[in-house]
Amino acid sequence: MDCILLRHGIAEDREVWKGPEEKRPLTKEGVRKTFKAVTGLKHLGIQPTHLLSSPYTRAWETAQIAAEIFKLDADIQVCEALLFHRAPADLFPVLAKFPKDSCVICVGHEPHLGEAAGVMIFGKTADTLSLKKAGACGVEFAGNPQAGKGILKWWLTPGQLRQLRPN
């Protein structure tokens, strides 16, 4: 299984946003840059089979961009395990439900995604791992997704993703 951890794009500033935190959307710039970053992700040759998203608006909007770019047949699935206050290990039972040949994009938040990557790769969180907004990493599992069993395939900033072009 391939697991792509994708952080949501640039959202409205939380100090300026008047609504509830879970409804804070992407900015126009966030939409534009996320579209370009996810297009770069597609140029890596990734072929996602499933798309999971935190229920927060900014993550959901990022997932919608990914679904559009990858022309996914599958619906975006809301995944509470991708909320930033959840334990990174909560994601493993969710991923285990998918076939072993799946490629699952998980759209969420920091610090949760960086912590989840650390648990996937090292079996514990690593304070130095974090994804920038609209950045992503790819982790491969040979068998069932388990702590410490993931292999880091790549880790790219949004700027690096935006620079990728088709071969």
Secondary structure, 3 states (H helix, E strand, C coil): CEEEEEECCCECCCCCCCCCHHHCCECHHHHHHHHHHHHHHHHCCCCCCEEEECCCHHHHHHHHHHHHHHCCCCCEEECHHHCCCCCHHHHHHHHCCCCCCCEEEEEECCCHHHHHHHHHHHCCCCCCCCCCCCCEEEEEECCCCCCCCEEEEEEECHHHHHHCCCC
